[in-house]
Amino acid sequence: MIAINQVDQLYGGTQILWNLDLNIEKGSCTCIMGRNGVGKTTLLKCLMGLLPISSGEILLNGNALHKQTAEARALAGIGFVPQGRDIFPMLTVEENLRIGLPIRKQRLKLLREAGVKVKDETHDIPAKIFELFPVLKQMLHRRGGDLSGGQQQQLAIGRALVIEPEVLILDEPNEGIQPNIVKQIGDVILKLNAEEGLTVILVEQKLGFARRVGREFRLMEKGRVVASDKMDNLSDELIRQYLAV
């Protein structure tokens, strides 16, 4: 589904990604893991078109993604929840969610033209968002900046889901979040992946959470993927070598 082939990325004269190869299968839930500074967030930003690559290619279903704008990648079906959430603090919860509706409308039109049947064809905020995160419906008219960190994260995930993505990318979704919300976010990821077949890619530092939700892992070191396997095969030796501080 997603193929990243021999990607290099330079930032401010410093090379961050080195000849990186990565493959993500459709319907998988893959955790990208590694110590701080190995290039995990840079990789996600390259996937979303927020940073350019210096060489190599990024393909989505065989199509050259690296040549497209960030908006075009969202239209192609990639939802992104960045580190730090990046909601609009002065806008209400409803206004934050509605930001994705123009992309949703265009995307549903493209899917229909391609003969793909969509479960929820509404051009308004999908009811599914409020089923997954009931607190968002309760706080619909509250400003995003007035929400707790956990509520803001739920809003950020909900906003990404508005476009009816084929792939959901999350960058450290549990950073600074209280444990009960961490569990809820995990439940939502498992539900979307198992019941709807949503492909999930997440950068995650918490080993317990990664093992709970992830089906596969990719370990990074010095801008490269150095180990790939099923999550059940994440050994103590690999943890010591690439994750232990």
C-alpha angles and dihedrals in degrees: 000000000000118000122182110190126192094327121182122186129187123194121189092341093310120109111230104171120043121199089316121190122190134161126194120192123219112265094017128129107217127185117206107206140177144116122296115288099023094117104264097133091041089055092053092048090052089051090053096043094246090121125032121236119232096214141346128052142273116207131191112195088338095308121120104254096173091070093057132087122249089254091052090051090054088049088052088059108268117136118194131200106187127209107272091027097249096217118163103259097197094050123081123250089257093050091049091053093046092058089081096050098092090054089045092054093050093044094051089050091053092047092051091049088052090052095250115146113224121204096215113032097172117130090213128078105302115248087227090073092062092043090056094041110024092175090069091062090049091052098037095131097038118105115256092235091060093060124097119254092260093049091049089053091052088050091050092051091045091051090052091050093052091081091058093241127205090206127033117201120193126184110207095324093184099053109133093353125138115249097250091055090046088058092048092050089050090051091051093050091049092048095049093046098043101035103031101028092236111169109233129197118182138173106218133175098184107089095199093054092045091053092047099053105020125091094184138020136211117195119206130202127173095348097312137096104245102173135025129177147117113304091244088065096056096121131200088246092058090046091053093046101045110013111031115100 
